[in-house]
Structure formats: C-alpha cells, structure tokens
Amino acid sequence: MIKKAYKNHKETIHNFIWRSLQTFGKQGITFLIFIICAKLLVPYEFGLYNYVLAIIFFLIIFGDFGISTATSKYVAEYNATDKKKLKLVLFNSGIIILGLTILITILTLIFGPYFLGDKYVYVLYLLPLIFLAPMTSLYDGIYRGLKQFKKLAIISLIVGLVSLSFVYILINQYGLIGALIAQNLFYLILFVALALGYREFSFKWDKKVMREIGRYSIIVGLSGIGYFFFTRIDILILGHFGYIIEIGYYEIVNKIILLIGTPILILSSVISPDITKLYIKKDIQGVYNRLKKYIFLSFLLGLILSIITFLLFGVLINSILTQYNNPKIFITLNIFLVIFIIQSVSGIVGNGFSISTGHAKINLYILLIFAALNLILDCILIGSYGYNGLIYTKMIVGISANILQIFIYFKILGRESNGK
C-alpha cells in the first residue's frame, strides 16, 4: 500500500523533499539570526530589531506587490502552453519590481524622518531589502513554477551555509546594527546565486506578458497588504503604544509558528503547479478531489506540529532564551497554536488551491475585511487592556477569518465541479 502510494505521488514527494530543504535553507538562516539576536541583544534592543523589521517588510510588500506569486502561476501556465512567453517572464516582472522599489525607496527617504522619528536611522540600514527581498521571491517563483525544486534547494542550502560564517560575528561585534547588516548580506548572496542559476530568459519588453502578470499581481498584492494588516500590523501597534519589550515576546512565538508552518507552505508550493495544470485543462473534479484530500492532510499535520511545539517550547525558553521566561509568552503560544491548526488548512486552501485556480479574490476579500477588523480591534483592545488586548484580537480575528476562507472556497469549487 505504501509502495503504491509512493509510486502514485512520486513526483510530489520528491518535490516536497527538495522544497523542504530549500525553504529551511532560506528560512533556517533567518530564524538563526533571530535566535542569535534574542540571545545576544537585551530585550529592548531585540524588540526594537523586530519593530524595524516589521516596518521594512511592510515596505517590501509594496515593492513586490504580488509579482512573485503571480509569476509562479504564469510560469507554470506558460511552461505548459507557450514556451516563448516563458522566457519573457523574468525581465518583464523584474522591470515592474524595479519600478516599484525605486518609488518606495524615494518615498521612504522623503517621509521616513517624519513618520519614524528616531527609528528612521535603523530603517535606512535595511533599505537594500526593499529591492533584494522581492527579487529573491521573484526567482523563487520562477523556480517553483518550473518545478526546479532540487536546484532551488541546492542553491539555498549553499547560501545558508556560507552565510553562517558572518552572521554570528556581525551580531556579536556590532549588536543591533550587525543584525541588520546580516539580513542585507544574506539576501544579496541569495539573489546573486539564484540569478546565476537561471539564465533562460530574454531581455524583451512585452506589454501583454507584463499586463497579464501585473493584473493578477494586483489582486495578490492587495491580499499581501491585507495579510500584513491581518498579522504583522500588531507589531507596529504595540510599538506605537510603547510595548517594545512585549514585541519580543510576540515575535518569538510568531517566528516559531511561522517555522512550524513551513511544511504547509512547502506542500502548497509543491502542489500549486499541478493544481494550475488541472484547472486550465478543465479537470475541476480532479481539483476538488485533491482539495478534500489535502484539507484532511493539512489538518492532521497542523495538529501534530502543534503538539510537538507545545511540548518543546518550554525547553527553548528555559535553556536558551531565559530572559523571556514570562507568563505572557506562554499564553501567547497557547492561543497561537489553536489558531495555527485552523490556519494550516486555510494555508493549503489559499496558497495551494485558490491562487492556483485563479480564485485569489477570495483571499483578497477575506483578508481585507478581517485586516480592517484586526486593525480596529488592535487599537481598541491594546489601548484598553495592554498586551492582553492583542491576544483577544488574535482569538477573534484569527479563528473567524481562517474558517470562513476554507468554507467559501470549498463551496465555490464544489459548485464548479458539479457544473453549476
């Protein structure tokens, strides 16, 4: 039975393994930088580090604006239908990203001092990420769309290992500034390596390709903004109310949740090209059958990962991050794990299916509605109940949004599969 299942899903299993190695190669080094910062920096500096990162990644959303995700979809589509268009994707997508990042950088330099105050100087150190992060995501989308997971994994692992040589030294020698510089160096090396690994492209301006990718990226980009307000805006609001140290508590839990959620994201990216191929071939029933299968699989995986995390979290805090041994961090973990189980399913539905089948508007509408609710509740509840107000907000918004997204897409695809 196991042998038969492996034979039927051999390509998916192999791609999942290589995608796992690639993602952990990239995310692992980022997480390592995070842990080293938490260990070496005092709690206030660590909270400030995460506050500045939240600001810069908010700006990065506008620099990418869904281009990398849309690129993955169209690379998979062009690879199956039009090889000539495939070679045009990198250049035309890159031009859009370059234009957006130049605009965002200029606006940051002009308005940054007024809105960011004394935090502006730290944001300046990370300005290169506004271009580097979207470009590495663009290349990632191309490799994924072509299902070159093995090549992507090898590049990411090599870059991750090389980066380890300077991460600890920079942070240990230069503290907070060293941590910010380490982020830039990692993304720069990764960008160069990915660029050297993919050369099948043409320097040709194509309005049709740019329009197709740009139009779909707007939907995905708006979803990205909604996602930021749905999740990461919490850090900015905590910082606004002066809870800098509490940002550290929140981010330790959040980074762990993101790390254990990596297998879900990997699985989504691995199955995404196949889902796109099935959908453009009008095999809606095939997509629907896979959806039901992966909903169960993602729920089971999310439950297992939550239990393991719950058991090991105390060990991490008590042995490595002792300065963060506080009841607030354990309460945050418990709430986030409950949300994570549901989010595991919505992650597969959203990233693996709805974007791949052209239903990204579902993600957009859900995110925008609940992002607005999250922002409103954060301001009200954090202002009234302090850090605990953040926990109340996550319970209300996190659980409701994820359940609704799963329900709506399941119903829509179910109607399509029945020809209604």
C-alpha positions as CSV (number, residue, x, y, z in Angstrom):
1,M,0.0,0.0,0.0
2,I,2.8,2.4,1.0
3,K,4.8,1.4,-2.1
4,K,1.7,2.1,-4.3
5,A,1.1,5.5,-2.7
6,Y,4.7,6.4,-3.2
7,K,4.6,5.4,-6.9
8,N,1.4,7.4,-7.5
9,H,2.8,10.5,-5.8
10,K,6.5,10.1,-6.5
11,E,7.0,13.5,-8.1
12,T,5.1,15.4,-5.4
13,I,7.0,13.6,-2.7
14,H,10.4,14.3,-4.3
15,N,9.5,17.9,-4.9
16,F,8.3,18.3,-1.3
17,I,11.6,16.9,0.0
18,W,13.6,19.3,-2.2
19,R,11.4,22.2,-1.5
20,S,11.7,21.5,2.3
21,L,15.5,21.6,2.0
22,Q,15.3,24.8,0.1
23,T,12.9,26.6,2.4
24,F,14.7,25.5,5.6
25,G,17.9,26.6,3.9
26,K,16.5,30.1,3.5
27,Q,14.2,30.4,6.5
28,G,16.5,28.5,8.7
29,I,19.2,31.1,8.5
30,T,16.7,33.8,9.0
31,F,15.4,32.0,12.1
32,L,19.0,31.5,13.3
33,I,19.7,35.3,13.0
34,F,16.5,35.8,15.0
35,I,17.5,33.4,17.8
36,I,21.1,34.8,18.0
37,C,19.6,38.3,18.3
38,A,17.2,37.2,21.0
39,K,20.2,35.7,22.9
40,L,22.8,38.5,22.4
41,L,20.6,41.6,22.5
42,V,19.0,43.0,25.6
43,P,15.1,42.6,25.4
44,Y,14.6,46.3,24.5
45,E,17.0,46.2,21.6
46,F,15.5,42.8,20.5
47,G,12.1,44.3,20.5
48,L,13.4,47.3,18.5
49,Y,15.0,45.0,16.0
50,N,11.7,43.3,15.3
51,Y,9.8,46.6,15.2
52,V,12.2,47.9,12.5
53,L,12.0,44.6,10.5
54,A,8.2,44.9,10.6
55,I,8.4,48.4,9.1
56,I,10.8,47.3,6.3
57,F,8.8,44.2,5.4
58,F,5.7,46.4,5.2
59,L,7.5,48.5,2.6
60,I,8.7,45.3,0.9
61,I,5.0,44.3,0.3
62,F,4.6,47.3,-2.0
63,G,7.9,46.6,-3.7
64,D,6.8,43.1,-4.6
65,F,3.0,43.7,-4.6
66,G,2.2,40.1,-5.5
67,I,4.6,39.9,-8.6
68,S,6.5,36.9,-7.3
69,T,3.3,34.9,-6.5
70,A,1.7,35.8,-9.8
71,T,4.9,34.9,-11.6
72,S,4.9,31.4,-10.2
73,K,1.3,30.9,-11.6
74,Y,2.1,32.2,-15.0
75,V,5.5,30.4,-15.3
76,A,3.6,27.1,-14.6
77,E,0.9,28.1,-17.2
78,Y,3.4,29.3,-19.9
79,N,5.6,26.2,-19.4
80,A,2.6,24.1,-20.3
81,T,1.2,26.3,-23.1
82,D,3.7,28.8,-24.5
83,K,7.4,28.4,-24.1
84,K,8.2,31.7,-25.8
85,K,6.2,33.7,-23.2
86,L,8.1,31.7,-20.5
87,K,11.4,33.4,-21.4
88,L,9.8,36.8,-21.1
89,V,8.6,36.5,-17.6
90,L,11.8,37.3,-15.6
91,F,12.7,40.5,-17.4
92,N,9.2,41.9,-17.5
93,S,8.4,41.0,-13.9
94,G,11.8,42.4,-12.8
95,I,11.0,45.7,-14.5
96,I,7.8,46.1,-12.6
97,I,9.6,45.3,-9.3
98,L,12.4,47.7,-10.1
99,G,10.0,50.5,-10.7
100,L,8.0,49.8,-7.6
101,T,11.1,49.5,-5.3
102,I,12.6,52.8,-6.6
103,L,9.3,54.5,-5.9
104,I,9.0,53.1,-2.4
105,T,12.7,53.9,-1.6
106,I,12.2,57.5,-2.6
107,L,9.0,57.9,-0.6
108,T,10.8,56.3,2.4
109,L,13.7,58.8,2.2
110,I,11.3,61.7,1.9
111,F,8.7,60.9,4.5
112,G,10.6,58.4,6.8
113,P,12.1,61.0,9.1
114,Y,8.6,62.5,9.8
115,F,6.8,59.2,10.5
116,L,9.5,57.0,12.0
117,G,11.3,59.5,14.3
118,D,14.3,58.0,16.0
119,K,13.7,54.6,14.4
120,Y,14.3,56.1,10.9
121,V,18.1,55.6,11.1
122,Y,17.7,51.8,11.7
123,V,15.3,51.6,8.7
124,L,18.0,53.1,6.5
125,Y,20.3,50.1,7.2
126,L,17.6,47.8,5.7
127,L,16.7,49.8,2.6
128,P,18.5,47.4,0.3
129,L,16.0,44.7,1.3
130,I,13.2,46.7,-0.4
131,F,14.7,45.5,-3.7
132,L,16.6,42.3,-2.8
133,A,13.7,40.6,-1.0
134,P,11.2,40.9,-3.9
135,M,13.8,39.8,-6.4
136,T,14.7,36.7,-4.5
137,S,11.0,36.0,-4.2
138,L,10.6,36.5,-8.0
139,Y,13.4,34.0,-8.7
140,D,11.8,31.6,-6.2
141,G,8.5,31.9,-8.0
142,I,10.2,31.1,-11.4
143,Y,12.0,28.0,-10.0
144,R,8.7,26.8,-8.3
145,G,6.7,27.4,-11.5
146,L,9.2,25.3,-13.4
147,K,9.2,22.7,-10.6
148,Q,13.0,23.0,-10.3
149,F,12.8,22.3,-6.5
150,K,16.1,20.4,-6.4
151,K,18.1,23.1,-8.0
152,L,16.5,25.7,-5.8
153,A,17.2,23.6,-2.7
154,I,20.9,23.2,-3.5
155,I,21.4,27.0,-4.1
156,S,19.6,27.9,-0.9
157,L,21.5,25.4,1.2
158,I,24.9,26.6,-0.1
159,V,23.9,30.2,0.5
160,G,22.7,29.4,4.0
161,L,25.9,27.6,5.0
162,V,28.1,30.4,3.6
163,S,26.0,33.0,5.5
164,L,26.6,31.3,8.8
165,S,30.2,32.4,8.7
166,F,29.4,36.1,9.1
167,V,26.0,36.1,10.9
168,Y,27.3,35.5,14.5
169,I,30.4,37.6,14.0
170,L,28.4,40.7,12.9
171,I,25.8,40.4,15.7
172,N,28.3,39.7,18.4
173,Q,30.6,42.5,17.3
174,Y,28.1,45.2,16.3
175,G,24.9,44.2,18.1
176,L,21.7,45.6,16.6
177,I,23.4,47.2,13.6
178,G,25.2,43.9,12.9
179,A,21.9,42.0,12.8
180,L,20.5,44.4,10.3
181,I,23.6,44.2,8.1
182,A,23.5,40.4,8.3
183,Q,20.0,40.5,6.8
184,N,21.2,42.5,3.8
185,L,24.2,40.3,3.2
186,F,22.1,37.1,3.2
187,Y,19.6,38.4,0.7
188,L,22.3,39.8,-1.5
189,I,24.2,36.5,-1.7
190,L,20.9,34.6,-2.3
191,F,19.9,37.0,-5.1
192,V,23.2,36.6,-6.9
193,A,23.2,32.8,-6.6
194,L,19.6,32.5,-7.9
195,A,20.3,34.8,-10.8
196,L,23.4,32.8,-11.8
197,G,21.3,29.6,-11.7
198,Y,18.6,30.7,-14.1
199,R,19.6,32.1,-17.5
200,E,16.7,31.0,-19.8
201,F,15.2,34.4,-20.3
202,S,15.0,37.2,-22.9
203,F,15.6,40.9,-22.5
204,K,12.5,41.8,-24.4
205,W,9.7,44.2,-23.3
206,D,6.3,42.5,-23.8
207,K,3.3,44.5,-22.8
208,K,1.0,41.5,-22.9
209,V,3.1,39.4,-20.5
210,M,3.6,42.4,-18.2
211,R,-0.1,43.2,-18.3
212,E,-1.1,39.6,-17.5
213,I,1.3,39.2,-14.6
214,G,0.6,42.8,-13.4
215,R,-3.2,42.4,-13.5
216,Y,-3.1,39.3,-11.4
217,S,-0.4,40.6,-9.1
218,I,-2.6,43.5,-8.1
219,I,-5.1,41.0,-6.6
220,V,-2.3,39.1,-4.9
221,G,-0.6,42.3,-3.8
222,L,-3.7,43.6,-2.2
223,S,-4.1,40.3,-0.4
224,G,-0.5,40.7,0.8
225,I,-1.3,44.1,2.2
226,G,-4.4,42.6,3.8
227,Y,-2.3,39.8,5.2
228,F,0.2,42.3,6.8
229,F,-2.7,44.1,8.5
230,F,-4.1,40.8,9.4
231,T,-0.9,39.7,11.1
232,R,2.2,42.0,11.2
233,I,0.4,45.2,11.9
234,D,0.2,44.0,15.5
235,I,3.9,44.8,16.0
236,L,3.6,48.3,14.7
237,I,0.6,49.0,17.0
238,L,2.5,47.5,20.0
239,G,5.4,49.8,19.2
240,H,3.0,52.8,18.9
241,F,1.7,52.1,22.4
242,G,5.3,51.7,23.7
243,Y,5.2,47.9,24.3
244,I,8.7,47.4,22.8
245,I,9.8,44.6,25.1
246,E,6.5,42.8,24.6
247,I,7.2,42.9,20.8
248,G,10.0,40.4,21.6
249,Y,7.6,38.0,23.4
250,Y,5.1,38.2,20.5
251,E,7.8,37.7,17.8
252,I,9.4,34.7,19.5
253,V,6.1,32.9,19.4
254,N,5.2,34.2,15.9
255,K,8.6,33.1,14.5
256,I,8.1,29.6,15.9
257,I,4.6,29.5,14.4
258,L,6.0,30.6,11.1
259,L,8.7,28.0,11.3
260,I,6.4,25.1,12.1
261,G,4.1,26.3,9.4
262,T,6.8,25.9,6.8
263,P,5.8,22.3,5.8
264,I,2.3,23.6,5.0
265,L,3.8,26.4,2.8
266,I,6.1,23.9,1.1
267,L,3.4,21.5,0.4
268,S,1.3,24.3,-1.0
269,S,4.0,25.4,-3.4
270,V,4.8,21.9,-4.5
271,I,1.2,21.0,-5.4
272,S,0.4,24.5,-6.8
273,P,1.8,23.9,-10.4
274,D,-0.2,20.6,-10.7
275,I,-3.4,22.3,-9.5
276,T,-2.9,25.1,-12.1
277,K,-2.4,22.5,-14.8
278,L,-5.5,20.5,-13.8
279,Y,-7.6,23.7,-13.7
280,I,-6.6,25.0,-17.1
281,K,-7.4,21.6,-18.5
282,K,-10.9,21.9,-17.1
283,D,-10.5,19.0,-14.7
284,I,-12.4,20.7,-11.9
285,Q,-13.5,17.4,-10.3
286,G,-9.8,16.4,-10.1
287,V,-9.0,19.7,-8.3
288,Y,-12.0,19.2,-6.0
289,N,-10.9,15.7,-5.1
290,R,-7.4,16.8,-4.3
291,L,-8.8,19.7,-2.2
292,K,-10.7,17.3,0.1
293,K,-7.6,15.1,0.4
294,Y,-5.3,18.0,1.3
295,I,-7.7,19.6,3.7
296,F,-7.6,16.4,5.8
297,L,-3.8,16.1,5.4
298,S,-3.1,19.7,6.4
299,F,-5.4,19.5,9.5
300,L,-3.6,16.3,10.7
301,L,-0.2,17.9,10.0
302,G,-1.1,21.1,11.8
303,L,-2.3,19.1,14.9
304,I,0.9,17.1,15.1
305,L,3.1,20.1,14.7
306,S,1.1,22.0,17.4
307,I,1.5,19.2,19.9
308,I,5.3,18.9,19.3
309,T,5.7,22.7,19.6
310,F,3.7,22.8,22.9
311,L,6.0,20.1,24.4
312,L,9.3,21.6,23.2
313,F,8.6,25.3,23.7
314,G,9.4,25.3,27.5
315,V,12.8,23.7,26.8
316,L,13.7,26.5,24.4
317,I,12.7,29.3,26.8
318,N,14.3,27.7,29.9
319,S,17.5,26.6,28.3
320,I,18.3,29.3,25.7
321,L,16.1,32.3,26.0
322,T,15.8,32.5,29.8
323,Q,15.4,36.3,29.8
324,Y,12.0,35.8,28.1
325,N,10.6,33.3,30.7
326,N,7.4,35.2,31.3
327,P,3.7,34.1,31.6
328,K,2.8,36.4,28.7
329,I,4.9,34.3,26.2
330,F,3.3,31.0,27.2
331,I,-0.3,32.4,27.0
332,T,0.6,33.8,23.6
333,L,1.9,30.4,22.4
334,N,-1.2,28.5,23.5
335,I,-3.6,30.9,21.7
336,F,-1.4,30.9,18.5
337,L,-1.3,27.1,18.4
338,V,-5.0,26.8,18.4
339,I,-5.2,29.3,15.5
340,F,-2.3,27.5,13.8
341,I,-4.2,24.3,13.5
342,I,-7.0,26.0,11.6
343,Q,-4.5,28.2,9.7
344,S,-2.8,25.0,8.4
345,V,-5.9,24.1,6.5
346,S,-6.6,27.6,5.2
347,G,-2.9,27.9,4.1
348,I,-3.3,24.9,1.8
349,V,-6.6,26.1,0.5
350,G,-5.3,29.6,-0.1
351,N,-1.8,29.1,-1.3
352,G,-2.1,25.7,-2.9
353,F,-5.5,26.0,-4.5
354,S,-7.4,29.3,-4.7
355,I,-4.4,31.3,-6.1
356,S,-3.6,28.4,-8.4
357,T,-7.1,28.2,-9.8
358,G,-7.5,32.0,-10.3
359,H,-9.7,32.5,-7.2
360,A,-7.3,34.8,-5.5
361,K,-10.1,37.3,-5.0
362,I,-11.4,35.1,-2.2
363,N,-8.2,35.5,-0.3
364,L,-8.3,39.3,-1.0
365,Y,-11.8,39.8,0.2
366,I,-11.3,37.8,3.4
367,L,-8.0,39.4,4.2
368,L,-9.2,43.0,3.6
369,I,-12.3,42.5,5.7
370,F,-10.5,40.9,8.6
371,A,-7.4,43.0,8.3
372,A,-9.6,46.1,8.9
373,L,-11.2,44.3,11.8
374,N,-7.8,43.3,13.2
375,L,-6.6,46.9,13.0
376,I,-9.7,48.3,14.7
377,L,-9.7,45.7,17.5
378,D,-5.9,46.1,18.0
379,C,-6.2,49.8,18.5
380,I,-9.2,49.4,20.8
381,L,-8.2,46.4,22.9
382,I,-4.4,47.1,23.2
383,G,-5.3,50.6,24.2
384,S,-7.7,49.3,26.8
385,Y,-6.1,46.0,28.0
386,G,-2.5,46.4,27.1
387,Y,-0.7,43.4,25.7
388,N,-3.6,41.1,26.6
389,G,-5.7,43.1,24.2
390,L,-3.6,41.7,21.4
391,I,-4.4,38.1,22.5
392,Y,-8.1,38.8,22.5
393,T,-7.8,40.2,19.0
394,K,-6.0,37.2,17.6
395,M,-8.6,34.9,19.1
396,I,-11.5,36.7,17.5
397,V,-10.0,37.5,14.1
398,G,-7.6,34.6,13.5
399,I,-10.1,31.8,14.1
400,S,-13.0,33.5,12.2
401,A,-11.1,34.5,9.1
402,N,-9.4,31.1,8.5
403,I,-12.7,29.2,8.9
404,L,-14.6,31.5,6.6
405,Q,-11.9,31.3,3.9
406,I,-11.9,27.5,3.9
407,F,-15.7,27.3,3.8
408,I,-16.2,29.8,0.9
409,Y,-13.6,28.3,-1.4
410,F,-14.8,24.7,-0.7
411,K,-18.3,25.7,-1.6
412,I,-17.3,27.6,-4.8
413,L,-15.1,24.8,-6.1
414,G,-17.8,22.2,-5.2
415,R,-20.3,24.1,-7.3
416,E,-17.8,24.3,-10.2
417,S,-17.1,20.6,-10.0
418,N,-20.8,19.9,-10.3
419,G,-21.1,22.2,-13.3
420,K,-23.2,24.8,-11.6
